[in-house]
Amino acid sequence: MTVVQLGSILLIGAGNMGGAMLSGWLKNGVPGASVTVVDPSPSEAMKAIISDAGARHFTALPERFSADILFLAVKPQLMDAVLPPLKPAVGPGTVVVSVAAGKTLSYLQSHLGDAAMVRAMPNTPAMIGRGVTGAYANPKVSDAQREAVQSLLKVSGPVEWVSSEADIDAVTAVSGSGPAYVFYLVECMAEAGRKAGLPADLAMRLARETVSGAGELLHQSPEDASKLRQNVTSPGGTTAAALAVLMAEDGMQPLFDKAIAAARKRAEELGS
């Protein structure tokens, strides 16, 4: 991480996502002494990480506590209970960062006041440093605050800033929920392999390694996805036969169109 002026960081929630972010911060040079974690029941492993780094842990927000960066990493359904006690920690120079799906800036402002705020949507590969995060900053976020937030978010992978808060719902539908689509693709490939006569465990191993290997090739290659697809597709061959089904008018594209639309609609509903 390129060191920027972060100031004090208050992390609310040290579960899967919050814990992954915290571990990434510490590994990338964020001083543990600058981090305070509030979580009523972190895992024993997370307690050790916090202690070893010299960070502080509280089960509830201490009185008269303020932070330069307030990072909200709790589930959306817990926000109603979590947010009200946090308002005293939001001062004139605080930037609030939320990774809760569907929770709008207006919702956050109703609890925390008219502060500088960022809505961010990471995905679960963030836990191994291979995620991608979409982010939107309201007009109150200064250049310095945006740079600080960028430095914290990018420990889990690339950060893509969008120009409209509404775009975060689309980001949620594509990349936030996207890992589940890929995992389901593996399930479908394995089941189809089983139906084609392979032992179920072998079919799963083949599907799993194929998808993870193709993902790594996509990650490392300068070619775009369509070019990589063409590279493996010989005219009149087996791949072309399968793609004729997958790319038909009633194939994968219209199915994904409907799936992404459904996920975006649900994200919008969660925010209403």
Buried (B, 14 or more C-beta within 10 A) or exposed (E): BEEEEBBBBBBBBBBEBBBBBBBBBBEBEBBBEBBBBBBEEBEEEBBEBBEEBEBBBEEEBEEEBBBBBBBBBBEBEEBEEBBEEBEBBBEEBBBBBBBBBBBBBEBBBEBBBEBBBBBBBBBBBBBEBBBBBBBBBBEBBEEBBBBBBBBBBBBBBEBEBBEEBBBBBBBBBBBBBBBEBEEEBBEEBBBEBBEEEBEEEEBBBBBBEBBEEBEEEEEEEEEEEEEBBEEEBEEEEEEEEEBEEEEEEEEBEEEEEEBBEEBBEBBBEBBE
